Each structure stands twice: as structure tokens, then as C-alpha cells.
Amino acid sequence: MRSSTTRLAGLLTDDAGDPRLILLLGVVGLLYVLAHIVQVIWFVLPSGQFKIMHVGGAAALIFLSLAARAPQLTSRGAHVTLALLAAGIVWYVFAEHRALTSQRSFLPNATDLAVATALLALCLYASLREWGWTVSLIAVAGLLYGYFGQAMPEGLLYHGGLSLRRLIGHTSIPYFSGLLGGLAELSAGTIFPFMLLAAALHATGCVDFIMRAAYRLGGRTRAGPAQVAILSSGMMGMVSGSSVANVASTGALTIPLMNRVGFKPAFSGAIEAVASTGGQITPPVMGLAAFLIVGLTGVPYGEVIVAAAFPALIYYLYLMFAVHLRAVQQDLDASTHDLLRDQLGSDQSFWRSCLYNFHFFVAVAYLIWFLIETNLAGRASIQATGLLLGLYVLREIIFSWRGLGTIVARIAALLARTAYNGALRGAQIAVVVAVIGVLVDILSVTGFAQKLSFAMLELAAGDLWLLLGVAALACLAFGLGLPTSASYILVALMGAPALVSLGVPLLAAHFFVFFFANVSAITPPVAVSCLVAAKIANGDFFRTSFIAVRLGLPGFILPFIFVIHPELLGIGSSLGYTALIAAMALLGVVALNVLLEGFLLRPLTWPQRLGLLPAILGLLHPNLWASLVGIAIFGGLLGWQWVTRAAAAQGVHDIQDTEAPTGTTAMDPPTSGGKR
């Protein structure tokens, strides 16, 4: 019996753990996934019941997962008990939903408050186990602020204080806010289906195909593994929802390879951290942030991904140029190494590999088309997942037929792994978003968010540039140590309203705070993405972080261009003019990298580096004439370096010809006893 249970558990995961609990976790995860699919497609549950099923079910799944991995029997029993408690809370809210929404919506009884307190404690603990102490500690600080507001000093922090009954009510029931607020609904109806799609991409081999495709596109360049890391991490990061998780997964392959071809460990780690962080700004999914922006601004999804297209392109083209320049400067040539080919096994032709993975292209194309046509993100993701799995199964039947029994077993394993991994990933995101929802609701109820916006406006005294600087620093500070989705929600609440008040377009304001929330993952002193990357690379953390800031410069510069030049986001501009502005911005950040690197075609002198400053300012300035002057300066420097490098190469060649022995050429090998 135990051996059969172990085999069934093996369909779900390769991780070590109690197979019976893994099997139970798989069954619960499958039911969790099916409930979301039914709700997203047919809307059978009221909003409150759907949200408690999503959040409470997520907590139960996390506790079952912890129990399955726990080595001690006592720990297993404790976490199973917590999972049962979470399931009991879900049952209570389902049973009392009508009374909670119609009779006790403002007058919770003692049982309601006890259930709300238990749900809060469970979610805080689940968030702490999955994401570390930062998010839970911030939420607890928000609750303390809500209760002790009357004890705060007069001014920004002061408010009348919330009674304990009202404070607990705002965390979940009966107000259905906080843990069960709008963010939980967004997580349940939009983010979770994309976590399911991400799991299906892993299960159907699309992730391996992305790595091989990245190798084909960038693996034979001088920077080799660095370009592969950039391309693969960008494609992976857009659907992962976590830059840290992306560093840990793709970085485990790419960082050691970068080290082996000659990049220093700190530089290798920084490349992976910056590339993974950039995946969160890359459409069409943007690490789930696209749907958060839609939910918070009301801007149609199509406009959001169009706005993100050119900034993401600038970000990655700049990064690819920066690593290529470093490879040239250090005289590295990874194209002579077979490390990547050995690791990725890329014997199959690229086009044949694309054809073999046609299910990936069809599903992604359908997803983008359906999203733009309907703006129903959750339904689009569910349907794209079904299409992806269906086409993959069809491919296996046609090309890998091993009998009916084998095919059925492989299909069962595919569905089991997709449901298992999708449920766990979705549960992890659900818990952290729900906990952040508590903080967001408390800050809104107490009026702190509104007062902070007014305080930022007062501090800036109507000066937009000063406000931008204050908002940028606030976004970096609030985003430190938080997952991308959580940090964006928080900084959007804090910073975006102040920018809009000074006339910044709504979408530009949200992109400003979103970019800074995103790059907080590579900003010291916390820099969580760099922390993971430095550990894999065996490099110094702070050195990795500072290199990452330089490699991620567009993430810090582009937000200011969004505000002063919203045409870069396609706001009130034609496609051609947007592309022109994007080209100027790309050239500007490339020139800045050349200045910092001190190298273009050959090392730069200090006068040449100083001469680049007006070129950079001109290219990043919103005035077209200033940009043309910048192009002229940068082009002149490039031409001068080209001519002087050719002259220097010719001089070396002449010296070699002069020193060559009589009867030989500089290309001939020296004879015995001869001089070169």
C-alpha cells in the first residue's frame, strides 16, 4: 500500500517528504484548481465566498506543504492541524455568508471576531514561512498603527484610532476587506490563473525550450552565457511573478557558466539579478503586474502592455549591450566554449525545435489575442492553459505513442504536476497579496495614504522635479524586501496620487512608481535578488548590488522620462514618434554606460568621458534638437575611436612587419633561433 502511495505521490513532485501527505496535498490542490477554474469561467460563487475559498484554501495548502516536508512528526501534526483550522474557517464563512453580508455586516458577533483573528494569524504565519518576516512584520506594524493612532504625534501619523472590534473586522470579516478585500479578488480571479499557466509551461517543457531558444539567439555571442541569462530570465520572469524565484531557477544554470567563461562572480550575479528583475516589466504578463495596474487604474489591459513595450525593449537592449561591452573590454569570447551546448543539449535544429514546441507559440498567441480583445485576464489564462495542455497531449500521442496505458499515465502525470505546482505557486502569491491587503486597508481607513500624498505635495511645494525625487526615494524605501506585486501595491497607494495631483498622467504616474518598486529588488542595502544571485555566484553581496544598479540604470532613469515625456508610453503619441523617443532614450542610457565603463571601441580618455556628458543629457532631454546634438557628439566619438583604433592596429602591423626576419612575413612562424 505504501509503495503504491509513493508512486502516486511521485506523479506530483520529486521533492522528498511524506508521500501520504504529498498525495493529500495533491488532491486538495486539484480541488483548489478546479474550484478556481469553475469560478473564473462560470462565476458560480458570490465574491465573498470566492475570496475566502482563495485565501483560506491558500493557507491550508501552504500548511499541508510544510507538513509534507517537515522531518519531525510533531511539526507535521502541528501543520496539519493548522491546515484543518484554515479549512474550518472557510467552512464557517461559507455557512454564515448570508448573515455576514446582510445581518452582521457592521455588527460582528464574538464568533466572527474570533474567526477573523484566527484567519489573520494563519495568514501572517503562512506569509512568514513562505516570504520571510518582512511582509508579516509590515502588516503587524500597520495593525498597531491602526489601533494606537491616537497616541501618535500630531501631524502626518495622527488619527483617532480604531477600536479593536473595528480593527479586527477590517482584516477580513464581516467587512470583507483586508485579507478578503479587492486585492484578494484580483489574486483569485486574475493572478492565480496565470500561476496555473506558469506551472503548465514548466510541465510541458516550454521552460526548457525557452532556455534552448535563448542559447540559439545569444549563446554564440562573445558574452555567451550572459546573453542567454538575459534572454531566458526575461522570458521566464514575465510569467513567474517573482524576480527572486527566477534568479534561483535560471541563475542556477547561467551564473556558474558565466563564471567559467571569465566573468567575475559579482558581475555574473548582477547580470542574472537585473535580467530577472526586468522580467517583471516585460509584457504581455509583466510578472502579473499588468493586471495589478489594470485593477488599480482602470486602464484597459491593451493600453498597459503597449505602454510597457518600448521601456522593456530599452531595458533589455541596454543590458545586452552592457554585457557585450564588458566582454570586449576584458577580451572574453564565450563563443569558443561548448559549455552551453553541453548543458542544454542543443543538437536539434532551432526551427525543428520551434515546430516541436508549437503548443507554446499557439497558446501564447491565443493568450495575447484574447486579452486584447476581451480584457478578461483570468478567463484568457485558463483557456490558454487548456489549449497548451491539449496541444501538448496531441503532440505526445502523435510523436511519442507507447500504447494507451502509457499515454494515459503520462497525461495523468502532466495534469497532476500542473495542478500541484500551480496550486502551490498560486497559494504563495495569494497569501502575500492578502497580507499586504491588510496594510493597504488600514492605511486607507486611517487616512494615512491620503495625508502622505498631501505631505509629499507640501514638501515639494509644487515643484514636480522635487516631488519626483521624493516619490522615487519613498518607492525604493517601501519596496525594499517585498515581492514585486506587494511592493507595487504599496507604493502605488503612497506615491501615485501625489504625482497625479501635479498633472502627471495616471498611467505615467503608476509606471513611475511601478518601475521604482521593481528595481528595489536590486537596490542596496536589501537587494533581495542580488542576495540570491551573489550566493549562487560566490560573489560579494554589496559589490554585486552596486554592479546591478549600474546594469539596471534604465530602471532608474526611464521613470523620469515617463513623466516628462509620456509619449514613451504611447500616451497621446503616434507609434512612429514613440519609437523615435525610445531610440533616443536607448542611445542616452547606452552612452551613460560607455561613460561609466570607460570603454567603447577602445579605452576612453578622461576628456572623451567628460565630452559624453552633454551627449547623454541631450539624448535624455525631451527637446528634439538637444537629442540631435547628443547623437552628433556620440557619433563623433564613435567615429574618432574607429579611426584611431584602425590606425593603432595598422601601426602594430607595421611594427610586426619591420621586426620579421628576412625571408619571412609577420604571419610566418619564427624559425629556430629567430626573433619575432
C-alpha positions in Angstrom: 0.0 0.0 0.0 2.8 2.4 0.9 4.7 1.7 -2.3 1.6 2.5 -4.4 1.1 5.7 -2.4 4.7 6.6 -3.0 4.3 6.1 -6.8 1.2 8.2 -6.9 2.9 10.9 -4.9 5.8 10.7 -7.4 3.4 11.9 -10.1 3.1 15.2 -8.2 6.6 16.0 -7.1 10.1 14.9 -7.0 10.7 16.5 -3.6 11.4 14.3 -0.6 8.6 14.2 2.0 5.8 12.1 3.5 4.2 10.5 0.3 0.8 10.3 2.1 0.8 14.0 2.9 2.1 14.8 -0.6 -0.8 12.8 -2.1 -3.3 14.6 0.2 -1.8 17.9 -0.8 -2.1 16.9 -4.5 -5.8 16.1 -4.0 -6.5 19.3 -2.2 -4.5 21.2 -4.8 -6.5 19.7 -7.6 -9.8 20.6 -5.9 -8.4 24.1 -5.3 -7.5 24.5 -9.0 -10.9 23.1 -10.2 -12.8 25.5 -7.9 -10.9 28.4 -9.4 -11.5 27.2 -13.0 -15.2 26.8 -12.4 -15.5 30.3 -10.7 -13.5 32.1 -13.4 -15.4 30.6 -16.2 -19.0 30.5 -14.8 -19.0 32.8 -11.7 -21.0 30.4 -9.5 -19.9 31.8 -6.1 -20.6 35.2 -4.6 -17.5 37.4 -4.3 -17.1 36.9 -0.5 -17.2 33.1 -0.7 -14.8 33.0 -3.6 -12.3 35.2 -1.8 -12.4 33.2 1.5 -12.0 30.0 -0.6 -9.0 31.5 -2.3 -7.2 32.9 0.8 -8.3 30.2 3.3 -7.6 27.5 0.8 -4.1 29.0 0.1 -3.3 28.9 3.8 -4.4 25.3 4.1 -2.3 24.3 1.1 0.8 26.0 2.5 0.4 24.3 5.8 -0.1 20.9 4.1 3.1 21.6 2.1 5.0 22.5 5.2 3.7 19.3 6.9 4.7 17.1 4.0 8.3 18.5 4.1 8.6 18.5 7.9 11.2 16.0 9.2 9.7 15.7 12.7 6.3 14.1 13.4 5.4 16.8 15.9 5.9 19.5 13.3 3.8 17.5 10.8 1.0 17.2 13.2 1.0 20.9 14.1 0.9 22.0 10.5 -1.8 19.5 9.6 -3.8 21.0 12.5 -3.3 24.5 11.1 -4.5 23.3 7.7 -7.6 21.9 9.2 -8.2 25.1 11.1 -7.9 27.1 7.8 -10.4 24.7 6.2 -12.8 25.2 9.1 -12.6 29.0 8.7 -13.5 28.6 5.0 -16.5 26.4 6.0 -17.6 29.0 8.6 -17.6 31.9 6.2 -19.4 29.8 3.6 -22.1 28.8 6.1 -22.5 32.3 7.6 -22.1 34.3 4.3 -25.7 35.4 4.1 -25.8 36.5 7.7 -22.4 38.2 7.5 -23.4 40.3 4.4 -27.0 41.1 5.4 -27.4 41.0 9.2 -23.9 41.4 10.8 -22.1 43.5 8.1 -21.4 46.2 10.7 -22.1 44.4 14.0 -19.9 41.3 14.1 -20.5 38.9 17.0 -17.8 37.3 19.1 -17.5 34.2 16.9 -17.0 36.4 13.8 -14.2 38.3 15.6 -12.6 35.0 16.8 -12.7 33.6 13.2 -11.3 36.8 11.8 -8.5 36.8 14.3 -7.6 33.2 13.6 -7.6 33.8 9.8 -5.3 36.8 10.3 -2.9 34.8 12.5 -2.8 31.9 10.0 -2.1 34.2 7.0 0.6 36.1 8.9 2.3 32.8 9.8 1.9 31.4 6.3 3.4 34.6 4.8 6.3 34.4 7.2 7.1 30.8 6.3 6.9 31.4 2.5 8.2 35.0 2.1 10.2 35.8 5.3 9.4 38.1 8.1 9.3 41.4 6.2 5.7 41.3 4.8 4.2 40.0 8.0 6.1 42.5 10.2 4.9 45.4 8.0 1.3 44.2 8.3 1.6 43.9 12.1 3.1 47.4 12.2 0.1 48.6 10.2 -2.3 47.0 12.6 -0.6 48.6 15.6 -0.7 51.9 13.9 -4.4 51.5 13.3 -5.0 50.7 17.0 -2.7 53.3 18.6 -3.3 56.1 16.2 -4.5 58.5 18.9 -1.1 58.1 20.6 0.8 59.2 17.6 2.2 62.8 17.4 0.1 65.4 15.8 0.6 65.7 12.0 1.1 63.0 9.4 0.8 60.0 11.7 -2.0 61.0 14.0 -5.6 59.7 13.6 -8.4 58.9 16.0 -7.6 55.2 16.4 -9.6 52.2 15.5 -11.4 50.2 18.2 -10.3 46.5 18.5 -13.7 45.3 17.2 -13.5 47.6 14.1 -9.8 46.8 13.5 -10.3 43.1 13.5 -13.4 43.5 11.3 -11.4 45.3 8.7 -8.8 42.5 8.5 -11.4 40.1 6.9 -15.0 39.6 8.1 -17.6 40.9 8.3 -16.4 43.9 6.2 -14.8 41.6 3.6 -11.8 43.9 3.4 -8.1 43.4 4.3 -7.4 39.8 3.7 -10.6 39.5 1.8 -10.5 42.8 0.0 -10.1 43.9 -3.6 -6.5 42.6 -3.8 -7.7 39.1 -2.8 -10.3 39.2 -5.5 -7.6 40.3 -8.0 -5.4 37.5 -6.9 -8.1 34.9 -7.1 -9.6 35.9 -10.4 -6.5 37.0 -12.3 -3.2 36.2 -10.7 -4.0 32.5 -9.8 -4.9 31.5 -13.3 -1.5 32.8 -14.5 0.2 30.8 -11.9 -1.5 27.8 -13.3 -0.4 28.8 -16.8 3.2 29.1 -15.5 3.0 25.6 -14.0 1.7 24.3 -17.3 4.6 25.9 -19.1 7.0 24.1 -16.8 5.2 20.7 -17.1 5.0 20.8 -20.9 8.7 21.5 -21.4 8.3 25.1 -22.5 10.8 26.4 -20.0 13.5 24.1 -21.3 12.6 25.3 -24.8 12.9 28.9 -23.8 16.4 28.2 -22.4 17.4 26.4 -25.7 15.9 29.3 -27.7 17.9 31.8 -25.6 21.0 29.8 -26.3 20.3 29.9 -30.1 19.8 33.6 -30.0 22.6 34.6 -27.7 24.7 31.6 -26.9 27.2 32.1 -29.7 28.0 35.7 -29.0 31.1 36.9 -27.1 29.2 37.3 -23.9 27.6 33.8 -24.4 26.0 32.7 -21.1 25.4 36.3 -20.1 23.2 36.9 -23.1 21.5 33.6 -22.5 20.8 34.6 -18.9 19.3 37.9 -20.1 17.0 36.4 -22.7 15.9 33.4 -20.7 15.4 35.3 -17.5 13.4 38.0 -19.3 11.1 35.4 -20.9 10.8 33.5 -17.6 10.4 36.5 -15.4 7.4 37.9 -17.2 5.2 34.9 -16.0 7.0 33.9 -12.8 5.7 36.8 -10.6 8.9 36.7 -8.5 12.3 38.0 -9.6 13.9 36.2 -6.6 12.4 32.8 -7.7 13.6 33.5 -11.2 17.1 34.2 -10.1 17.1 30.9 -8.1 15.8 28.9 -11.0 17.6 30.1 -14.2 20.5 31.5 -12.3 21.5 28.1 -11.0 22.4 27.2 -14.6 23.6 30.6 -16.1 25.6 32.1 -13.3 28.2 29.2 -13.0 28.6 29.2 -16.8 29.2 33.0 -16.8 31.9 32.5 -14.1 33.5 29.7 -16.1 33.9 31.8 -19.3 35.7 34.6 -17.4 33.1 37.0 -15.9 33.8 37.9 -12.3 31.4 36.4 -9.8 29.9 39.7 -8.7 29.3 40.7 -12.3 27.7 37.3 -13.1 25.3 37.6 -10.2 24.4 41.1 -11.1 23.6 40.2 -14.7 21.2 37.5 -13.5 19.6 39.7 -10.9 19.0 42.5 -13.3 17.7 40.3 -16.1 15.3 38.5 -13.7 14.1 41.8 -12.3 13.4 43.1 -15.8 11.0 40.2 -16.5 8.5 42.0 -14.2 8.3 44.9 -16.6 8.1 42.8 -19.8 4.7 42.4 -21.5 2.4 40.7 -22.0 2.2 39.5 -18.4 4.8 41.7 -16.7 5.1 39.3 -13.8 1.4 39.7 -13.1 1.9 43.5 -12.5 0.0 44.3 -15.7 -3.2 43.1 -14.1 -2.5 44.9 -10.9 -2.1 48.1 -12.9 -5.3 47.4 -14.7 -7.1 46.8 -11.3 -5.7 49.9 -9.6 -6.1 52.4 -12.5 -8.9 51.1 -14.6 -6.8 51.5 -17.8 -7.6 48.8 -20.3 -5.1 45.9 -20.5 -4.2 46.5 -24.1 -3.0 50.1 -23.3 -0.9 48.8 -20.4 1.0 46.3 -22.4 1.5 48.7 -25.3 2.8 51.3 -22.8 5.3 48.7 -21.4 6.6 47.5 -24.7 9.3 50.2 -25.5 10.5 50.6 -21.9 11.1 46.8 -21.7 12.9 46.8 -25.0 15.2 49.7 -23.9 15.9 47.9 -20.6 17.0 44.6 -22.3 18.8 46.1 -25.2 20.8 48.2 -22.8 21.6 45.2 -20.7 22.7 43.2 -23.7 24.9 46.0 -24.9 26.5 46.4 -21.4 27.5 42.8 -21.0 28.8 42.7 -24.6 30.9 45.8 -23.9 32.3 44.2 -20.8 33.2 41.0 -22.7 35.0 43.0 -25.3 36.8 45.1 -22.8 38.0 42.0 -20.9 38.8 40.2 -24.1 36.4 37.4 -23.4 34.9 35.2 -26.1 32.4 32.7 -24.9 31.6 31.7 -28.5 34.6 29.4 -28.4 33.2 27.4 -25.4 30.9 24.5 -25.7 29.6 24.8 -22.1 26.1 25.9 -23.0 25.7 23.3 -25.7 26.8 20.6 -23.3 24.4 21.9 -20.6 21.3 22.5 -22.9 21.8 19.6 -25.3 21.0 21.7 -28.4 21.7 19.2 -31.1 18.2 19.6 -32.6 17.9 22.3 -35.2 16.4 25.6 -34.0 13.5 25.6 -36.4 12.7 22.0 -35.8 12.7 22.7 -32.1 10.3 25.6 -32.6 8.0 23.3 -34.6 8.2 20.6 -32.0 7.1 23.2 -29.4 4.3 24.7 -31.5 2.0 24.4 -28.5 3.9 27.1 -26.7 3.6 29.6 -29.6 -0.1 28.8 -30.2 -1.0 29.2 -26.5 0.9 32.5 -26.1 -0.5 33.9 -29.3 -4.1 33.0 -28.2 -3.5 34.5 -24.7 -2.4 37.8 -26.1 -5.2 38.0 -28.7 -7.9 37.1 -26.1 -6.5 39.5 -23.6 -6.5 42.4 -26.0 -10.0 41.5 -27.4 -11.8 40.9 -24.1 -9.7 42.3 -21.2 -10.7 39.1 -19.2 -7.3 38.1 -17.9 -8.3 35.2 -15.8 -10.5 33.6 -18.4 -7.9 34.1 -21.1 -5.2 32.4 -18.9 -7.4 29.4 -18.1 -8.3 28.9 -21.8 -4.6 29.4 -22.8 -3.6 26.8 -20.2 -6.2 24.3 -21.6 -5.0 24.9 -25.1 -1.4 24.5 -24.1 -2.1 21.2 -22.4 -4.3 19.9 -25.1 -1.8 20.6 -27.9 1.0 19.1 -25.8 -1.0 15.9 -25.3 -1.8 15.8 -29.0 1.9 16.1 -29.8 2.7 13.2 -27.4 0.1 11.0 -29.0 1.4 11.6 -32.5 5.1 11.6 -31.8 5.6 9.5 -28.7 3.0 6.8 -28.8 3.8 3.9 -26.4 0.5 2.3 -26.0 -2.8 3.5 -24.5 -1.8 2.7 -20.9 1.5 4.7 -21.2 -0.2 7.7 -22.7 -2.9 7.8 -20.1 -0.3 7.6 -17.3 1.7 10.4 -18.8 -1.4 12.6 -19.2 -2.3 11.9 -15.6 1.2 12.8 -14.5 1.1 16.0 -16.6 -2.2 17.2 -15.1 -1.2 16.2 -11.6 2.1 18.2 -11.8 0.4 21.2 -13.3 -2.3 21.3 -10.7 0.1 20.6 -7.8 2.7 23.2 -8.8 0.1 25.7 -10.0 -1.9 25.4 -6.7 1.2 25.9 -4.6 2.5 28.9 -6.6 -0.9 30.5 -6.6 -1.3 29.9 -2.8 2.1 31.5 -2.1 1.1 34.6 -4.1 -2.4 34.6 -2.6 -1.1 34.8 1.0 1.3 37.6 0.5 -1.1 39.7 -1.5 -3.8 39.1 1.1 -1.5 40.2 3.9 -0.5 43.3 2.0 -4.2 43.9 1.6 -4.5 44.3 5.4 -1.9 47.0 5.4 -3.4 48.8 2.4 -6.9 48.8 4.0 -5.6 50.0 7.4 -3.7 52.9 5.7 -6.8 53.8 3.7 -9.2 53.7 6.7 -6.9 55.8 8.9 -6.4 58.3 6.1 -2.6 57.9 6.2 -2.3 57.3 2.4 -4.1 60.5 1.6 -2.2 62.5 4.2 1.1 61.1 2.9 0.2 62.3 -0.7 -0.6 65.8 0.7 2.6 65.8 2.7 4.7 64.9 -0.4 3.0 67.7 -2.3 3.6 70.2 0.5 7.3 69.1 0.8 7.7 69.5 -3.0 6.0 73.0 -2.8 4.5 72.4 -6.3 7.9 71.6 -7.8 7.4 68.5 -10.0 11.1 67.5 -10.1 11.4 67.7 -6.3 8.3 65.6 -6.0 9.7 63.0 -8.4 12.8 62.7 -6.3 10.8 62.4 -3.1 8.5 59.8 -4.7 11.4 57.8 -6.1 13.1 57.6 -2.7 9.8 56.7 -1.0 9.1 53.9 -3.6 12.6 52.4 -3.1 12.2 52.5 0.7 8.7 51.0 0.7 9.6 48.4 -1.8 12.8 47.0 -0.1 12.5 43.4 0.7 9.0 42.9 -0.7 7.8 40.8 -3.6 7.2 42.8 -6.8 3.4 42.6 -6.6 3.3 43.6 -3.0 5.8 46.4 -3.3 3.9 47.9 -6.3 0.6 47.8 -4.5 2.1 49.6 -1.5 4.0 52.3 -3.5 1.0 52.9 -5.8 -1.1 53.7 -2.7 1.6 56.0 -1.4 3.2 57.8 -4.4 0.9 57.8 -7.4 -1.8 60.1 -6.1 0.7 62.9 -5.4 2.1 62.7 -8.9 -1.4 62.7 -10.5 -2.2 65.8 -8.4 0.6 67.7 -10.1 -0.8 66.8 -13.6 1.2 63.6 -14.3 -1.0 61.3 -16.5 -2.5 58.5 -14.5 -0.7 55.7 -16.4 2.6 57.5 -16.3 2.3 58.0 -12.6 1.7 54.3 -12.0 4.5 53.3 -14.3 6.8 55.7 -12.4 6.1 54.1 -9.0 6.0 50.6 -10.5 9.4 50.8 -12.0 10.9 52.0 -8.8 9.1 49.4 -6.8 10.5 46.8 -9.2 14.2 48.0 -9.1 14.1 48.0 -5.3 14.9 44.3 -5.7 18.4 45.2 -6.9 18.8 48.4 -4.7 21.1 48.1 -1.7 21.1 47.7 1.2 18.4 44.9 0.9 18.5 44.0 -2.8 16.9 40.6 -2.4 17.5 39.5 -6.0 21.2 40.3 -5.7 21.4 38.4 -2.4 20.3 35.2 -4.0 22.4 35.8 -7.1 25.5 36.6 -5.1 25.1 33.4 -3.1 24.9 31.3 -6.3 27.9 33.1 -7.8 30.0 33.1 -4.6 30.4 36.8 -5.0 30.4 39.7 -2.6 26.8 40.8 -2.0 27.4 44.6 -1.9 29.6 44.6 -4.9 27.0 42.5 -6.8 24.3 45.0 -5.7 26.2 48.1 -6.9 27.1 46.5 -10.2 23.4 45.5 -10.6 22.4 49.2 -10.1 24.7 50.2 -12.9 23.4 47.4 -15.2 19.8 48.3 -14.3 20.2 52.0 -15.0 17.2 52.2 -17.3 15.0 51.1 -14.4 16.1 54.2 -12.5 16.2 56.7 -15.4 13.1 55.7 -17.6 10.5 56.6 -14.9 11.6 60.2 -15.0 11.2 60.1 -18.8 7.7 58.7 -18.4 6.7 61.8 -16.5 8.4 64.5 -18.7 8.0 62.5 -21.9 4.8 60.4 -21.6 5.0 59.7 -25.3 7.4 56.9 -24.4 4.4 55.1 -23.0 2.4 55.8 -26.1 0.3 58.4 -24.3 -1.0 60.9 -26.8 1.5 59.9 -29.4 1.8 58.0 -32.7 3.7 54.8 -32.9 6.5 56.4 -35.0 7.1 59.2 -32.6 7.1 56.8 -29.6 9.7 54.7 -31.4 11.8 57.8 -32.0 11.7 58.8 -28.4 12.5 55.3 -27.4 15.5 55.2 -29.7 16.8 58.5 -28.2 16.4 57.1 -24.7 18.2 53.9 -25.5 21.1 55.8 -27.1 21.2 58.0 -24.0 21.5 55.2 -21.5 24.0 53.4 -23.7 26.1 56.5 -23.8 25.9 56.6 -20.0 27.1 53.0 -19.7 30.0 53.8 -22.1 31.0 56.8 -19.8 30.8 54.6 -16.7 32.6 51.7 -18.3 35.3 54.0 -19.8 35.4 51.9 -23.0 33.7 51.9 -26.4 35.8 50.6 -29.2 38.9 51.2 -27.1 39.5 52.8 -23.7 38.2 56.3 -23.3 40.4 59.2 -22.2 39.0 61.4 -19.4 38.3 64.3 -21.9 36.3 61.9 -24.0 34.4 60.7 -21.0 33.6 64.2 -19.9 32.6 65.0 -23.5 29.9 62.4 -23.3 28.1 64.2 -20.5 26.4 66.8 -22.8 25.6 63.9 -25.3 23.8 62.0 -22.5 21.9 65.0 -21.3 20.9 65.8 -24.8 19.7 62.3 -25.6 17.6 62.1 -22.4 16.3 65.6 -22.7 12.7 66.0 -24.0 13.8 68.5 -26.6 14.3 67.0 -30.1 17.1 69.4 -31.0 19.0 68.6 -27.8 18.7 64.9 -28.7 20.1 65.6 -32.2 23.1 67.3 -30.6 23.6 64.3 -28.4 23.6 62.0 -31.4 26.2 64.1 -33.1 28.5 64.1 -30.1 28.2 60.4 -29.6 28.5 59.6 -33.3 31.6 61.8 -33.5 33.2 60.0 -30.6 32.4 56.6 -32.2 33.9 57.7 -35.5 37.0 59.1 -33.8 37.5 55.8 -31.9 37.0 53.8 -35.1 39.7 55.8 -36.9 42.2 55.8 -34.1 41.7 52.1 -33.4 42.3 51.3 -37.1 45.4 53.5 -37.1 46.7 51.8 -33.9 46.1 48.4 -35.5 47.9 49.4 -38.6 50.8 50.6 -36.5 51.1 47.3 -34.7 51.0 45.5 -38.0 53.8 47.7 -39.4 56.0 47.1 -36.4 55.5 43.3 -36.8 56.4 43.6 -40.5 59.6 45.5 -39.6 60.7 43.1 -36.9 60.0 40.0 -39.0 63.3 38.2 -40.1 64.4 38.4 -43.7 62.5 35.9 -45.9 59.6 35.6 -43.6 56.4 37.6 -43.0 54.8 38.6 -39.8 52.3 35.8 -40.2 55.1 33.1 -40.6 56.1 31.1 -37.5 59.6 32.0 -36.3 62.4 29.7 -37.3 64.6 28.1 -34.7 66.7 30.7 -33.1 64.9 33.5 -34.9 63.3 36.6 -33.3 59.7 37.7 -33.6 
